Structure formats: structure tokens, C-alpha cells
Amino acid sequence: MLVPIFEELETKVHQAIDTIALLQMEIEELKEKNDTLGHKIQELSKNNETLEYKNQKLTADQQIWQERLNKLLEKIQKFDLTCLK
């Protein structure tokens, strides 16, 4: 009578061990994916910082050129006015 109970218990223990082994493998896969995603996030963050810096520089350059163009237009208008007199 004890033999069938022990066999059933042994089967359940083996199933539990197999389940644990599968879960451990899944955990390792998820850890690897997590590490990969972490590296991608760091890379994207660096790219974002680079783009933000470039954007700020281009915006500043645009403002400088806009000021230069405005000054040039003012000079042209003054020149036109003096020529018309």
C-alpha cells in the first residue's frame, strides 16, 4: 500500500523538479533580455543626449544667423533710403 503512494509522491517530486528547472531557465532568459534592454536604454539615452546637445547648438547658431541677417537687411534698407534721396 505504501509503494503506490511513494511512487505517486516520487512522480510529483520529479514534476516539481522539472517545473523548477524550466522556471530557472526562463528566469535566466528573462535576465539576459533585461540586460540587453538595459544596454539598449543606455545607448538610446546617450543618443538622446547627443541629439539634445546638437539641437541646442543648431538653435543657437540659427539665432546668431538670424540676427546677422536682420542687421544686414537693416543696412540694405538704410542704403536704399540714402540712394533714393
PDB file of N, CA, C and O in Angstrom:
ATOM      1  N   MET A   1       0.815  -1.192   0.000  1.00  0.00           N
ATOM      2  CA  MET A   1       0.000   0.000   0.000  1.00  0.00           C
ATOM      3  C   MET A   1       0.863   1.262   0.000  1.00  0.00           C
ATOM      4  O   MET A   1       0.480   2.262  -0.608  1.00  0.00           O
ATOM      5  N   LEU A   2       1.990   1.237   0.652  1.00  0.00           N
ATOM      6  CA  LEU A   2       2.863   2.397   0.684  1.00  0.00           C
ATOM      7  C   LEU A   2       3.587   2.609  -0.637  1.00  0.00           C
ATOM      8  O   LEU A   2       3.934   3.741  -0.976  1.00  0.00           O
ATOM      9  N   VAL A   3       3.818   1.544  -1.381  1.00  0.00           N
ATOM     10  CA  VAL A   3       4.564   1.650  -2.638  1.00  0.00           C
ATOM     11  C   VAL A   3       3.846   2.566  -3.625  1.00  0.00           C
ATOM     12  O   VAL A   3       4.495   3.451  -4.182  1.00  0.00           O
ATOM     13  N   PRO A   4       2.542   2.406  -3.876  1.00  0.00           N
ATOM     14  CA  PRO A   4       1.881   3.324  -4.815  1.00  0.00           C
ATOM     15  C   PRO A   4       1.914   4.778  -4.340  1.00  0.00           C
ATOM     16  O   PRO A   4       2.037   5.699  -5.148  1.00  0.00           O
ATOM     17  N   ILE A   5       1.806   4.972  -3.041  1.00  0.00           N
ATOM     18  CA  ILE A   5       1.843   6.340  -2.513  1.00  0.00           C
ATOM     19  C   ILE A   5       3.227   6.945  -2.739  1.00  0.00           C
ATOM     20  O   ILE A   5       3.345   8.102  -3.143  1.00  0.00           O
ATOM     21  N   PHE A   6       4.281   6.153  -2.474  1.00  0.00           N
ATOM     22  CA  PHE A   6       5.642   6.642  -2.703  1.00  0.00           C
ATOM     23  C   PHE A   6       5.908   6.889  -4.183  1.00  0.00           C
ATOM     24  O   PHE A   6       6.580   7.856  -4.542  1.00  0.00           O
ATOM     25  N   GLU A   7       5.379   6.013  -5.044  1.00  0.00           N
ATOM     26  CA  GLU A   7       5.552   6.209  -6.488  1.00  0.00           C
ATOM     27  C   GLU A   7       4.858   7.491  -6.944  1.00  0.00           C
ATOM     28  O   GLU A   7       5.394   8.249  -7.752  1.00  0.00           O
ATOM     29  N   GLU A   8       3.661   7.718  -6.415  1.00  0.00           N
ATOM     30  CA  GLU A   8       2.934   8.950  -6.755  1.00  0.00           C
ATOM     31  C   GLU A   8       3.685  10.175  -6.233  1.00  0.00           C
ATOM     32  O   GLU A   8       3.800  11.188  -6.922  1.00  0.00           O
ATOM     33  N   LEU A   9       4.189  10.066  -5.015  1.00  0.00           N
ATOM     34  CA  LEU A   9       4.962  11.161  -4.438  1.00  0.00           C
ATOM     35  C   LEU A   9       6.232  11.411  -5.250  1.00  0.00           C
ATOM     36  O   LEU A   9       6.603  12.558  -5.500  1.00  0.00           O
ATOM     37  N   GLU A  10       6.898  10.324  -5.659  1.00  0.00           N
ATOM     38  CA  GLU A  10       8.113  10.453  -6.469  1.00  0.00           C
ATOM     39  C   GLU A  10       7.802  11.128  -7.808  1.00  0.00           C
ATOM     40  O   GLU A  10       8.575  11.964  -8.275  1.00  0.00           O
ATOM     41  N   THR A  11       6.688  10.772  -8.414  1.00  0.00           N
ATOM     42  CA  THR A  11       6.274  11.387  -9.676  1.00  0.00           C
ATOM     43  C   THR A  11       6.036  12.881  -9.487  1.00  0.00           C
ATOM     44  O   THR A  11       6.469  13.699 -10.299  1.00  0.00           O
ATOM     45  N   LYS A  12       5.349  13.221  -8.414  1.00  0.00           N
ATOM     46  CA  LYS A  12       5.071  14.632  -8.148  1.00  0.00           C
ATOM     47  C   LYS A  12       6.357  15.405  -7.864  1.00  0.00           C
ATOM     48  O   LYS A  12       6.499  16.550  -8.292  1.00  0.00           O
ATOM     49  N   VAL A  13       7.290  14.788  -7.148  1.00  0.00           N
ATOM     50  CA  VAL A  13       8.568  15.437  -6.861  1.00  0.00           C
ATOM     51  C   VAL A  13       9.333  15.671  -8.161  1.00  0.00           C
ATOM     52  O   VAL A  13       9.897  16.746  -8.364  1.00  0.00           O
ATOM     53  N   HIS A  14       9.357  14.660  -9.053  1.00  0.00           N
ATOM     54  CA  HIS A  14      10.035  14.821 -10.343  1.00  0.00           C
ATOM     55  C   HIS A  14       9.376  15.924 -11.174  1.00  0.00           C
ATOM     56  O   HIS A  14      10.063  16.711 -11.825  1.00  0.00           O
ATOM     57  N   GLN A  15       8.063  15.976 -11.147  1.00  0.00           N
ATOM     58  CA  GLN A  15       7.352  17.035 -11.875  1.00  0.00           C
ATOM     59  C   GLN A  15       7.707  18.409 -11.303  1.00  0.00           C
ATOM     60  O   GLN A  15       7.920  19.371 -12.042  1.00  0.00           O
ATOM     61  N   ALA A  16       7.764  18.478  -9.986  1.00  0.00           N
ATOM     62  CA  ALA A  16       8.121  19.747  -9.344  1.00  0.00           C
ATOM     63  C   ALA A  16       9.551  20.147  -9.706  1.00  0.00           C
ATOM     64  O   ALA A  16       9.821  21.315  -9.981  1.00  0.00           O
ATOM     65  N   ILE A  17      10.461  19.177  -9.704  1.00  0.00           N
ATOM     66  CA  ILE A  17      11.856  19.452 -10.067  1.00  0.00           C
ATOM     67  C   ILE A  17      11.938  19.924 -11.514  1.00  0.00           C
ATOM     68  O   ILE A  17      12.641  20.889 -11.815  1.00  0.00           O
ATOM     69  N   ASP A  18      11.219  19.242 -12.415  1.00  0.00           N
ATOM     70  CA  ASP A  18      11.208  19.647 -13.825  1.00  0.00           C
ATOM     71  C   ASP A  18      10.645  21.059 -13.982  1.00  0.00           C
ATOM     72  O   ASP A  18      11.179  21.869 -14.740  1.00  0.00           O
ATOM     73  N   THR A  19       9.576  21.339 -13.268  1.00  0.00           N
ATOM     74  CA  THR A  19       8.971  22.673 -13.331  1.00  0.00           C
ATOM     75  C   THR A  19       9.943  23.729 -12.821  1.00  0.00           C
ATOM     76  O   THR A  19      10.079  24.796 -13.420  1.00  0.00           O
ATOM     77  N   ILE A  20      10.613  23.432 -11.724  1.00  0.00           N
ATOM     78  CA  ILE A  20      11.594  24.371 -11.165  1.00  0.00           C
ATOM     79  C   ILE A  20      12.730  24.603 -12.158  1.00  0.00           C
ATOM     80  O   ILE A  20      13.167  25.738 -12.353  1.00  0.00           O
ATOM     81  N   ALA A  21      13.210  23.522 -12.787  1.00  0.00           N
ATOM     82  CA  ALA A  21      14.298  23.657 -13.763  1.00  0.00           C
ATOM     83  C   ALA A  21      13.856  24.526 -14.941  1.00  0.00           C
ATOM     84  O   ALA A  21      14.610  25.387 -15.393  1.00  0.00           O
ATOM     85  N   LEU A  22      12.645  24.307 -15.436  1.00  0.00           N
ATOM     86  CA  LEU A  22      12.129  25.119 -16.541  1.00  0.00           C
ATOM     87  C   LEU A  22      11.985  26.581 -16.135  1.00  0.00           C
ATOM     88  O   LEU A  22      12.317  27.486 -16.900  1.00  0.00           O
ATOM     89  N   LEU A  23      11.491  26.796 -14.930  1.00  0.00           N
ATOM     90  CA  LEU A  23      11.345  28.173 -14.448  1.00  0.00           C
ATOM     91  C   LEU A  23      12.703  28.855 -14.279  1.00  0.00           C
ATOM     92  O   LEU A  23      12.837  30.047 -14.554  1.00  0.00           O
ATOM     93  N   GLN A  24      13.703  28.105 -13.830  1.00  0.00           N
ATOM     94  CA  GLN A  24      15.047  28.673 -13.697  1.00  0.00           C
ATOM     95  C   GLN A  24      15.611  29.064 -15.063  1.00  0.00           C
ATOM     96  O   GLN A  24      16.240  30.113 -15.204  1.00  0.00           O
ATOM     97  N   MET A  25      15.381  28.210 -16.070  1.00  0.00           N
ATOM     98  CA  MET A  25      15.838  28.545 -17.422  1.00  0.00           C
ATOM     99  C   MET A  25      15.115  29.784 -17.938  1.00  0.00           C
ATOM    100  O   MET A  25      15.725  30.652 -18.561  1.00  0.00           O
ATOM    101  N   GLU A  26      13.829  29.861 -17.679  1.00  0.00           N
ATOM    102  CA  GLU A  26      13.056  31.027 -18.108  1.00  0.00           C
ATOM    103  C   GLU A  26      13.551  32.293 -17.401  1.00  0.00           C
ATOM    104  O   GLU A  26      13.637  33.359 -18.010  1.00  0.00           O
ATOM    105  N   ILE A  27      13.871  32.166 -16.128  1.00  0.00           N
ATOM    106  CA  ILE A  27      14.403  33.307 -15.373  1.00  0.00           C
ATOM    107  C   ILE A  27      15.720  33.772 -15.984  1.00  0.00           C
ATOM    108  O   ILE A  27      15.943  34.974 -16.131  1.00  0.00           O
ATOM    109  N   GLU A  28      16.593  32.834 -16.340  1.00  0.00           N
ATOM    110  CA  GLU A  28      17.876  33.195 -16.953  1.00  0.00           C
ATOM    111  C   GLU A  28      17.659  33.907 -18.288  1.00  0.00           C
ATOM    112  O   GLU A  28      18.329  34.896 -18.583  1.00  0.00           O
ATOM    113  N   GLU A  29      16.726  33.403 -19.089  1.00  0.00           N
ATOM    114  CA  GLU A  29      16.420  34.053 -20.369  1.00  0.00           C
ATOM    115  C   GLU A  29      15.901  35.470 -20.145  1.00  0.00           C
ATOM    116  O   GLU A  29      16.287  36.403 -20.850  1.00  0.00           O
ATOM    117  N   LEU A  30      15.029  35.619 -19.164  1.00  0.00           N
ATOM    118  CA  LEU A  30      14.482  36.948 -18.873  1.00  0.00           C
ATOM    119  C   LEU A  30      15.557  37.894 -18.344  1.00  0.00           C
ATOM    120  O   LEU A  30      15.537  39.088 -18.642  1.00  0.00           O
ATOM    121  N   LYS A  31      16.489  37.365 -17.562  1.00  0.00           N
ATOM    122  CA  LYS A  31      17.598  38.194 -17.076  1.00  0.00           C
ATOM    123  C   LYS A  31      18.446  38.680 -18.248  1.00  0.00           C
ATOM    124  O   LYS A  31      18.847  39.843 -18.293  1.00  0.00           O
ATOM    125  N   GLU A  32      18.717  37.776 -19.203  1.00  0.00           N
ATOM    126  CA  GLU A  32      19.501  38.160 -20.380  1.00  0.00           C
ATOM    127  C   GLU A  32      18.767  39.225 -21.192  1.00  0.00           C
ATOM    128  O   GLU A  32      19.370  40.201 -21.638  1.00  0.00           O
ATOM    129  N   LYS A  33      17.468  39.030 -21.378  1.00  0.00           N
ATOM    130  CA  LYS A  33      16.680  40.025 -22.112  1.00  0.00           C
ATOM    131  C   LYS A  33      16.678  41.358 -21.374  1.00  0.00           C
ATOM    132  O   LYS A  33      16.774  42.419 -21.990  1.00  0.00           O
ATOM    133  N   ASN A  34      16.568  41.295 -20.061  1.00  0.00           N
ATOM    134  CA  ASN A  34      16.584  42.508 -19.244  1.00  0.00           C
ATOM    135  C   ASN A  34      17.917  43.243 -19.390  1.00  0.00           C
ATOM    136  O   ASN A  34      17.947  44.467 -19.525  1.00  0.00           O
ATOM    137  N   ASP A  35      19.020  42.487 -19.363  1.00  0.00           N
ATOM    138  CA  ASP A  35      20.340  43.100 -19.543  1.00  0.00           C
ATOM    139  C   ASP A  35      20.453  43.747 -20.920  1.00  0.00           C
ATOM    140  O   ASP A  35      20.954  44.863 -21.053  1.00  0.00           O
ATOM    141  N   THR A  36      19.984  43.036 -21.940  1.00  0.00           N
ATOM    142  CA  THR A  36      20.021  43.569 -23.302  1.00  0.00           C
ATOM    143  C   THR A  36      19.208  44.848 -23.397  1.00  0.00           C
ATOM    144  O   THR A  36      19.656  45.830 -23.989  1.00  0.00           O
ATOM    145  N   LEU A  37      18.027  44.841 -22.821  1.00  0.00           N
ATOM    146  CA  LEU A  37      17.185  46.039 -22.844  1.00  0.00           C
ATOM    147  C   LEU A  37      17.825  47.175 -22.053  1.00  0.00           C
ATOM    148  O   LEU A  37      17.717  48.339 -22.438  1.00  0.00           O
ATOM    149  N   GLY A  38      18.482  46.843 -20.963  1.00  0.00           N
ATOM    150  CA  GLY A  38      19.178  47.863 -20.178  1.00  0.00           C
ATOM    151  C   GLY A  38      20.275  48.533 -20.993  1.00  0.00           C
ATOM    152  O   GLY A  38      20.443  49.752 -20.939  1.00  0.00           O
ATOM    153  N   HIS A  39      21.027  47.722 -21.756  1.00  0.00           N
ATOM    154  CA  HIS A  39      22.077  48.285 -22.608  1.00  0.00           C
ATOM    155  C   HIS A  39      21.476  49.156 -23.707  1.00  0.00           C
ATOM    156  O   HIS A  39      22.010  50.217 -24.032  1.00  0.00           O
ATOM    157  N   LYS A  40      20.363  48.701 -24.275  1.00  0.00           N
ATOM    158  CA  LYS A  40      19.706  49.492 -25.321  1.00  0.00           C
ATOM    159  C   LYS A  40      19.201  50.818 -24.760  1.00  0.00           C
ATOM    160  O   LYS A  40      19.292  51.854 -25.419  1.00  0.00           O
ATOM    161  N   ILE A  41      18.673  50.779 -23.552  1.00  0.00           N
ATOM    162  CA  ILE A  41      18.183  52.009 -22.911  1.00  0.00           C
ATOM    163  C   ILE A  41      19.339  52.981 -22.702  1.00  0.00           C
ATOM    164  O   ILE A  41      19.199  54.176 -22.958  1.00  0.00           O
ATOM    165  N   GLN A  42      20.480  52.476 -22.237  1.00  0.00           N
ATOM    166  CA  GLN A  42      21.648  53.343 -22.039  1.00  0.00           C
ATOM    167  C   GLN A  42      22.100  53.950 -23.362  1.00  0.00           C
ATOM    168  O   GLN A  42      22.422  55.136 -23.434  1.00  0.00           O
ATOM    169  N   GLU A  43      22.121  53.128 -24.403  1.00  0.00           N
ATOM    170  CA  GLU A  43      22.536  53.614 -25.721  1.00  0.00           C
ATOM    171  C   GLU A  43      21.572  54.677 -26.234  1.00  0.00           C
ATOM    172  O   GLU A  43      21.997  55.712 -26.747  1.00  0.00           O
ATOM    173  N   LEU A  44      20.279  54.418 -26.095  1.00  0.00           N
ATOM    174  CA  LEU A  44      19.285  55.393 -26.543  1.00  0.00           C
ATOM    175  C   LEU A  44      19.356  56.674 -25.726  1.00  0.00           C
ATOM    176  O   LEU A  44      19.153  57.767 -26.255  1.00  0.00           O
ATOM    177  N   SER A  45      19.641  56.539 -24.453  1.00  0.00           N
ATOM    178  CA  SER A  45      19.772  57.720 -23.599  1.00  0.00           C
ATOM    179  C   SER A  45      20.954  58.573 -24.046  1.00  0.00           C
ATOM    180  O   SER A  45      20.853  59.798 -24.103  1.00  0.00           O
ATOM    181  N   LYS A  46      22.076  57.922 -24.363  1.00  0.00           N
ATOM    182  CA  LYS A  46      23.244  58.657 -24.854  1.00  0.00           C
ATOM    183  C   LYS A  46      22.923  59.335 -26.183  1.00  0.00           C
ATOM    184  O   LYS A  46      23.283  60.491 -26.403  1.00  0.00           O
ATOM    185  N   ASN A  47      22.240  58.600 -27.070  1.00  0.00           N
ATOM    186  CA  ASN A  47      21.861  59.184 -28.358  1.00  0.00           C
ATOM    187  C   ASN A  47      20.942  60.383 -28.160  1.00  0.00           C
ATOM    188  O   ASN A  47      21.068  61.394 -28.849  1.00  0.00           O
ATOM    189  N   ASN A  48      20.024  60.261 -27.218  1.00  0.00           N
ATOM    190  CA  ASN A  48      19.097  61.355 -26.932  1.00  0.00           C
ATOM    191  C   ASN A  48      19.849  62.582 -26.421  1.00  0.00           C
ATOM    192  O   ASN A  48      19.564  63.707 -26.832  1.00  0.00           O
ATOM    193  N   GLU A  49      20.805  62.363 -25.528  1.00  0.00           N
ATOM    194  CA  GLU A  49      21.605  63.474 -25.005  1.00  0.00           C
ATOM    195  C   GLU A  49      22.388  64.148 -26.131  1.00  0.00           C
ATOM    196  O   GLU A  49      22.476  65.374 -26.190  1.00  0.00           O
ATOM    197  N   THR A  50      22.954  63.334 -27.020  1.00  0.00           N
ATOM    198  CA  THR A  50      23.702  63.881 -28.154  1.00  0.00           C
ATOM    199  C   THR A  50      22.797  64.718 -29.039  1.00  0.00           C
ATOM    200  O   THR A  50      23.163  65.818 -29.455  1.00  0.00           O
ATOM    201  N   LEU A  51      21.612  64.191 -29.325  1.00  0.00           N
ATOM    202  CA  LEU A  51      20.673  64.926 -30.171  1.00  0.00           C
ATOM    203  C   LEU A  51      20.205  66.218 -29.507  1.00  0.00           C
ATOM    204  O   LEU A  51      20.053  67.241 -30.175  1.00  0.00           O
ATOM    205  N   GLU A  52      19.979  66.176 -28.209  1.00  0.00           N
ATOM    206  CA  GLU A  52      19.578  67.391 -27.494  1.00  0.00           C
ATOM    207  C   GLU A  52      20.680  68.446 -27.558  1.00  0.00           C
ATOM    208  O   GLU A  52      20.402  69.630 -27.749  1.00  0.00           O
ATOM    209  N   TYR A  53      21.932  68.011 -27.397  1.00  0.00           N
ATOM    210  CA  TYR A  53      23.057  68.945 -27.477  1.00  0.00           C
ATOM    211  C   TYR A  53      23.136  69.556 -28.877  1.00  0.00           C
ATOM    212  O   TYR A  53      23.284  70.769 -29.028  1.00  0.00           O
ATOM    213  N   LYS A  54      23.036  68.701 -29.899  1.00  0.00           N
ATOM    214  CA  LYS A  54      23.097  69.197 -31.276  1.00  0.00           C
ATOM    215  C   LYS A  54      21.941  70.152 -31.563  1.00  0.00           C
ATOM    216  O   LYS A  54      22.116  71.165 -32.240  1.00  0.00           O
ATOM    217  N   ASN A  55      20.779  69.825 -31.052  1.00  0.00           N
ATOM    218  CA  ASN A  55      19.615  70.691 -31.255  1.00  0.00           C
ATOM    219  C   ASN A  55      19.840  72.062 -30.616  1.00  0.00           C
ATOM    220  O   ASN A  55      19.535  73.090 -31.220  1.00  0.00           O
ATOM    221  N   GLN A  56      20.369  72.073 -29.408  1.00  0.00           N
ATOM    222  CA  GLN A  56      20.648  73.346 -28.734  1.00  0.00           C
ATOM    223  C   GLN A  56      21.672  74.164 -29.520  1.00  0.00           C
ATOM    224  O   GLN A  56      21.533  75.378 -29.669  1.00  0.00           O
ATOM    225  N   LYS A  57      22.701  73.479 -30.019  1.00  0.00           N
ATOM    226  CA  LYS A  57      23.733  74.176 -30.787  1.00  0.00           C
ATOM    227  C   LYS A  57      23.144  74.739 -32.077  1.00  0.00           C
ATOM    228  O   LYS A  57      23.401  75.891 -32.427  1.00  0.00           O
ATOM    229  N   LEU A  58      22.361  73.936 -32.778  1.00  0.00           N
ATOM    230  CA  LEU A  58      21.755  74.411 -34.022  1.00  0.00           C
ATOM    231  C   LEU A  58      20.792  75.568 -33.769  1.00  0.00           C
ATOM    232  O   LEU A  58      20.723  76.509 -34.560  1.00  0.00           O
ATOM    233  N   THR A  59      20.061  75.494 -32.678  1.00  0.00           N
ATOM    234  CA  THR A  59      19.142  76.582 -32.336  1.00  0.00           C
ATOM    235  C   THR A  59      19.918  77.867 -32.058  1.00  0.00           C
ATOM    236  O   THR A  59      19.520  78.948 -32.492  1.00  0.00           O
ATOM    237  N   ALA A  60      21.020  77.742 -31.336  1.00  0.00           N
ATOM    238  CA  ALA A  60      21.851  78.915 -31.048  1.00  0.00           C
ATOM    239  C   ALA A  60      22.458  79.464 -32.336  1.00  0.00           C
ATOM    240  O   ALA A  60      22.481  80.677 -32.549  1.00  0.00           O
ATOM    241  N   ASP A  61      22.949  78.574 -33.192  1.00  0.00           N
ATOM    242  CA  ASP A  61      23.508  79.004 -34.479  1.00  0.00           C
ATOM    243  C   ASP A  61      22.454  79.704 -35.327  1.00  0.00           C
ATOM    244  O   ASP A  61      22.729  80.725 -35.958  1.00  0.00           O
ATOM    245  N   GLN A  62      21.256  79.152 -35.335  1.00  0.00           N
ATOM    246  CA  GLN A  62      20.169  79.757 -36.107  1.00  0.00           C
ATOM    247  C   GLN A  62      19.874  81.169 -35.591  1.00  0.00           C
ATOM    248  O   GLN A  62      19.672  82.095 -36.376  1.00  0.00           O
ATOM    249  N   GLN A  63      19.853  81.318 -34.296  1.00  0.00           N
ATOM    250  CA  GLN A  63      19.578  82.632 -33.710  1.00  0.00           C
ATOM    251  C   GLN A  63      20.666  83.636 -34.101  1.00  0.00           C
ATOM    252  O   GLN A  63      20.367  84.784 -34.431  1.00  0.00           O
ATOM    253  N   ILE A  64      21.921  83.200 -34.063  1.00  0.00           N
ATOM    254  CA  ILE A  64      23.032  84.079 -34.451  1.00  0.00           C
ATOM    255  C   ILE A  64      22.890  84.496 -35.910  1.00  0.00           C
ATOM    256  O   ILE A  64      23.042  85.671 -36.246  1.00  0.00           O
ATOM    257  N   TRP A  65      22.596  83.524 -36.774  1.00  0.00           N
ATOM    258  CA  TRP A  65      22.451  83.846 -38.197  1.00  0.00           C
ATOM    259  C   TRP A  65      21.243  84.740 -38.444  1.00  0.00           C
ATOM    260  O   TRP A  65      21.275  85.623 -39.300  1.00  0.00           O
ATOM    261  N   GLN A  66      20.198  84.505 -37.698  1.00  0.00           N
ATOM    262  CA  GLN A  66      19.001  85.348 -37.843  1.00  0.00           C
ATOM    263  C   GLN A  66      19.324  86.796 -37.481  1.00  0.00           C
ATOM    264  O   GLN A  66      18.893  87.723 -38.166  1.00  0.00           O
ATOM    265  N   GLU A  67      20.079  86.984 -36.407  1.00  0.00           N
ATOM    266  CA  GLU A  67      20.487  88.330 -36.001  1.00  0.00           C
ATOM    267  C   GLU A  67      21.373  88.972 -37.068  1.00  0.00           C
ATOM    268  O   GLU A  67      21.218  90.152 -37.381  1.00  0.00           O
ATOM    269  N   ARG A  68      22.293  88.199 -37.621  1.00  0.00           N
ATOM    270  CA  ARG A  68      23.169  88.726 -38.676  1.00  0.00           C
ATOM    271  C   ARG A  68      22.356  89.138 -39.901  1.00  0.00           C
ATOM    272  O   ARG A  68      22.582  90.199 -40.484  1.00  0.00           O
ATOM    273  N   LEU A  69      21.412  88.286 -40.279  1.00  0.00           N
ATOM    274  CA  LEU A  69      20.573  88.603 -41.441  1.00  0.00           C
ATOM    275  C   LEU A  69      19.744  89.855 -41.200  1.00  0.00           C
ATOM    276  O   LEU A  69      19.599  90.694 -42.089  1.00  0.00           O
ATOM    277  N   ASN A  70      19.204  89.977 -39.997  1.00  0.00           N
ATOM    278  CA  ASN A  70      18.415  91.171 -39.674  1.00  0.00           C
ATOM    279  C   ASN A  70      19.270  92.436 -39.758  1.00  0.00           C
ATOM    280  O   ASN A  70      18.820  93.460 -40.272  1.00  0.00           O
ATOM    281  N   LYS A  71      20.510  92.362 -39.250  1.00  0.00           N
ATOM    282  CA  LYS A  71      21.407  93.517 -39.329  1.00  0.00           C
ATOM    283  C   LYS A  71      21.739  93.847 -40.780  1.00  0.00           C
ATOM    284  O   LYS A  71      21.788  95.014 -41.167  1.00  0.00           O
ATOM    285  N   LEU A  72      21.963  92.811 -41.573  1.00  0.00           N
ATOM    286  CA  LEU A  72      22.262  93.021 -42.985  1.00  0.00           C
ATOM    287  C   LEU A  72      21.073  93.651 -43.706  1.00  0.00           C
ATOM    288  O   LEU A  72      21.240  94.561 -44.518  1.00  0.00           O
ATOM    289  N   LEU A  73      19.879  93.163 -43.407  1.00  0.00           N
ATOM    290  CA  LEU A  73      18.677  93.742 -44.020  1.00  0.00           C
ATOM    291  C   LEU A  73      18.505  95.205 -43.623  1.00  0.00           C
ATOM    292  O   LEU A  73      18.112  96.034 -44.443  1.00  0.00           O
ATOM    293  N   GLU A  74      18.797  95.516 -42.371  1.00  0.00           N
ATOM    294  CA  GLU A  74      18.715  96.911 -41.924  1.00  0.00           C
ATOM    295  C   GLU A  74      19.697  97.784 -42.702  1.00  0.00           C
ATOM    296  O   GLU A  74      19.356  98.892 -43.117  1.00  0.00           O
ATOM    297  N   LYS A  75      20.914  97.282 -42.896  1.00  0.00           N
ATOM    298  CA  LYS A  75      21.918  98.039 -43.646  1.00  0.00           C
ATOM    299  C   LYS A  75      21.473  98.249 -45.094  1.00  0.00           C
ATOM    300  O   LYS A  75      21.644  99.327 -45.662  1.00  0.00           O
ATOM    301  N   ILE A  76      20.896  97.191 -45.680  1.00  0.00           N
ATOM    302  CA  ILE A  76      20.418  97.299 -47.063  1.00  0.00           C
ATOM    303  C   ILE A  76      19.300  98.328 -47.148  1.00  0.00           C
ATOM    304  O   ILE A  76      19.267  99.139 -48.074  1.00  0.00           O
ATOM    305  N   GLN A  77      18.395  98.297 -46.198  1.00  0.00           N
ATOM    306  CA  GLN A  77      17.293  99.265 -46.204  1.00  0.00           C
ATOM    307  C   GLN A  77      17.819 100.689 -46.028  1.00  0.00           C
ATOM    308  O   GLN A  77      17.350 101.612 -46.694  1.00  0.00           O
ATOM    309  N   LYS A  78      18.784 100.868 -45.140  1.00  0.00           N
ATOM    310  CA  LYS A  78      19.374 102.199 -44.948  1.00  0.00           C
ATOM    311  C   LYS A  78      20.071 102.664 -46.223  1.00  0.00           C
ATOM    312  O   LYS A  78      19.983 103.833 -46.597  1.00  0.00           O
ATOM    313  N   PHE A  79      20.756 101.752 -46.878  1.00  0.00           N
ATOM    314  CA  PHE A  79      21.451 102.084 -48.114  1.00  0.00           C
ATOM    315  C   PHE A  79      20.454 102.487 -49.194  1.00  0.00           C
ATOM    316  O   PHE A  79      20.655 103.466 -49.912  1.00  0.00           O
ATOM    317  N   ASP A  80      19.361 101.702 -49.298  1.00  0.00           N
ATOM    318  CA  ASP A  80      18.322 102.023 -50.280  1.00  0.00           C
ATOM    319  C   ASP A  80      17.730 103.398 -50.006  1.00  0.00           C
ATOM    320  O   ASP A  80      17.481 104.165 -50.936  1.00  0.00           O
ATOM    321  N   LEU A  81      17.506 103.711 -48.743  1.00  0.00           N
ATOM    322  CA  LEU A  81      16.926 105.008 -48.389  1.00  0.00           C
ATOM    323  C   LEU A  81      17.875 106.154 -48.733  1.00  0.00           C
ATOM    324  O   LEU A  81      17.437 107.208 -49.193  1.00  0.00           O
ATOM    325  N   THR A  82      19.155 105.952 -48.513  1.00  0.00           N
ATOM    326  CA  THR A  82      20.115 107.021 -48.830  1.00  0.00           C
ATOM    327  C   THR A  82      20.291 107.173 -50.333  1.00  0.00           C
ATOM    328  O   THR A  82      20.543 108.275 -50.821  1.00  0.00           O
ATOM    329  N   CYS A  83      20.163 106.097 -51.054  1.00  0.00           N
ATOM    330  CA  CYS A  83      20.282 106.179 -52.515  1.00  0.00           C
ATOM    331  C   CYS A  83      19.069 106.857 -53.129  1.00  0.00           C
ATOM    332  O   CYS A  83      19.186 107.519 -54.160  1.00  0.00           O
ATOM    333  N   LEU A  84      17.927 106.701 -52.519  1.00  0.00           N
ATOM    334  CA  LEU A  84      16.697 107.286 -53.053  1.00  0.00           C
ATOM    335  C   LEU A  84      16.632 108.785 -52.804  1.00  0.00           C
ATOM    336  O   LEU A  84      15.866 109.471 -53.481  1.00  0.00           O
ATOM    337  N   LYS A  85      17.379 109.310 -51.890  1.00  0.00           N
ATOM    338  CA  LYS A  85      17.317 110.740 -51.549  1.00  0.00           C
ATOM    339  C   LYS A  85      17.977 111.578 -52.559  1.00  0.00           C
ATOM    340  O   LYS A  85      18.012 112.800 -52.420  1.00  0.00           O
TER     341      LYS A  85
END
